[in-house]
Amino acid sequence: MTGSPLPTVREASFALLRELGLTCVFGNPGSTELPMFRDFPADFRYVLGLQESVVVGLADGYAQARGGGAVVNLHSAVGVGHALGAIFTAYRNQTPLLVIAGQQARSMLPFEPFLYSEQAANLPRPYVKWSCEPARAEDVPQALARAWYTAMQAPRGPTFVSVPVDDWDRHCEPVAARRVSTVVSGDPELLAQAAHALAVARRPVIVAGAGIARDGAWDEIVALAERHEAPVWIAPRASRDAFPERHRLFAGFLPPDRAALAARLDGADLVLVLGAPVFTYHVEGQGPHLPAGASLVQLGDDPAAAAWASVGTSIVTDLRLGIGALLQSSPQQPRPAPRLPPRAALPEEDARAADAPSEAWLMQQIDALRPPGAIIVEEAPSSRAAMQALLPMTERDSFHTCASGGLGHGLPAAVGVALARPQRKVIALLGDGSAMYAIQGLWTAAELRLPVAFVIVNNGSYEALVEFGEHFRLAQLPGTQLPHLDFCALAQGHGVAALRVERREQLAAALAQAFAAREPMLVDVRIAPRRR
Ligand SMILES: Cc1ncc(C[n+]2csc(CCOP(=O)(O)OP(=O)(O)O)c2C)c(N)n1
């Protein structure tokens, strides 16, 4: 502070962020951000990503794994532009991020300066929960506080503040951190009705979504399923682990297809959806959203998802509180053990064979070799079925993928998860196509020496699109083959050690080495082409 009793906007902002526990800033800087970092406090950490979508992916993984959010700093309009796809993903993931973007100096704004963001607050809309460029420099810390509390309120998500570069050295009133509640507790009357419906149901079924992990309701959902002998399906496209997948009541994964989904739930008289939309579809469908004779109750923290649900009663609530209420008031009923669909049979494969590993073999090997507590971050679209069948998530907080369908999240998110969870091994399971959307994330892993195992499921194509082409009855598809990518060279060029696996017999040793490594390591697994 020079000549003024008041702190600068920068001092007030960093004091506020410190009080809020937000001392890790993910960014990619430019001239319009530099003054924010004058005298960067020693207790803060700056995590550099080499492109802005990578920066947001890093922060998203970190915030989800840490459970408390993160701060992102982006370069005016261009950096926000690069980041937008990842901001969309963070919005769908319900990840609380406070995004602070640079802007040109206020005195220059009338003259359309270089790097000017003309409609800064509008640029990231509608995929931020709140967005603002404060009217005065003095209002910046207050805007940051509001943005943070808004990001943390259910449903969580990114918020955005644009800060002109000359604001940071102005003086302002300090802003103290406040307690602002973030948890929504459901309507007691509706919860009592739901508990009653559960108590009298003959064949209740649970559908579990990402809200379980977000709200830390793993123990509660297991207790509720066991109390009611209710099979548990994972909701279509769930982006987090939601139920132990080797539990005797685990039923499988619901498809994102209306008719197929209703068919899987056939026979249920009550469908209890916990922490998921009703429902996330990916392909067009007709007919009822539920099997005949079933009613539905949805619990989740998103009022919008409650409003657009296709059927049933929706209760807006934190999952831990909501399921806790159901546990309190729905006594155990004598019910027979449910009949569950058979588990996938393991294909017979010869470990010593010289031919390329299949994706099934890859998943089995990862399952066999992963260390206890390992976290899988997946972005390998056409391999998901093999993963679901052969690589079950059995521990809480052990799985992440993106809720948006936007590629480029998995690689940096895995690095962010590893930063937040140094005690657990992070395995990034990435398609060759997917890995290329945010390959620079490797560099951050190398610089921070985060021991992520990057496993590339390398099938040489955008295989999921080839499959979708079959769905749309397209005989030929342009732009789906990916020859000539050299992932070992790419990894080494970013400072990450790498191994290539071309034969089945090489796989186990390569995975074991990557899983034991204390630094990041990439394993490029050339998998056998699918038979058509
Ligand atoms: C940002 C973005 N661009 C394009 C797509 C469309 N898309 C969906 S799956 C896919 C192919 C992914 O290829 P790869 O990671 O190799 O996995 P594979 O399909 O081979 O399993 C593409 C391009 C997308 N989902 N997101």
PDBQT file of the ligand as one rigid body, heavy atoms in Angstrom, charges set to zero:
ROOT
HETATM    1  C1  LIG A 601     -14.501 -31.365 -28.773  1.00  0.00    +0.000 C 
HETATM    2  C2  LIG A 601     -15.097 -32.507 -29.519  1.00  0.00    +0.000 A 
HETATM    3  N1  LIG A 601     -14.908 -32.609 -30.852  1.00  0.00    +0.000 NA
HETATM    4  C3  LIG A 601     -15.426 -33.650 -31.525  1.00  0.00    +0.000 A 
HETATM    5  C4  LIG A 601     -16.179 -34.590 -30.887  1.00  0.00    +0.000 A 
HETATM    6  C5  LIG A 601     -16.827 -35.724 -31.655  1.00  0.00    +0.000 C 
HETATM    7  N2  LIG A 601     -16.282 -37.029 -31.295  1.00  0.00    +0.000 N 
HETATM    8  C6  LIG A 601     -16.937 -37.880 -30.483  1.00  0.00    +0.000 A 
HETATM    9  S1  LIG A 601     -16.168 -39.315 -30.266  1.00  0.00    +0.000 SA
HETATM   10  C7  LIG A 601     -14.912 -38.855 -31.287  1.00  0.00    +0.000 A 
HETATM   11  C8  LIG A 601     -13.785 -39.795 -31.577  1.00  0.00    +0.000 C 
HETATM   12  C9  LIG A 601     -12.825 -39.929 -30.441  1.00  0.00    +0.000 C 
HETATM   13  O1  LIG A 601     -11.737 -40.694 -30.882  1.00  0.00    +0.000 OA
HETATM   14  P1  LIG A 601     -10.817 -41.504 -29.896  1.00  0.00    +0.000 P 
HETATM   15  O2  LIG A 601     -10.491 -40.694 -28.710  1.00  0.00    +0.000 OA
HETATM   16  O3  LIG A 601      -9.687 -42.057 -30.660  1.00  0.00    +0.000 OA
HETATM   17  O4  LIG A 601     -11.729 -42.659 -29.346  1.00  0.00    +0.000 OA
HETATM   18  P2  LIG A 601     -12.478 -43.809 -30.145  1.00  0.00    +0.000 P 
HETATM   19  O5  LIG A 601     -13.695 -43.194 -30.736  1.00  0.00    +0.000 OA
HETATM   20  O6  LIG A 601     -11.539 -44.312 -31.182  1.00  0.00    +0.000 OA
HETATM   21  O7  LIG A 601     -12.793 -44.791 -29.096  1.00  0.00    +0.000 OA
HETATM   22  C10 LIG A 601     -15.112 -37.576 -31.780  1.00  0.00    +0.000 A 
HETATM   23  C11 LIG A 601     -14.178 -36.878 -32.687  1.00  0.00    +0.000 C 
HETATM   24  C12 LIG A 601     -16.399 -34.419 -29.493  1.00  0.00    +0.000 A 
HETATM   25  N3  LIG A 601     -17.139 -35.251 -28.792  1.00  0.00    +0.000 N 
HETATM   26  N4  LIG A 601     -15.829 -33.385 -28.845  1.00  0.00    +0.000 NA
ENDROOT
TORSDOF 0
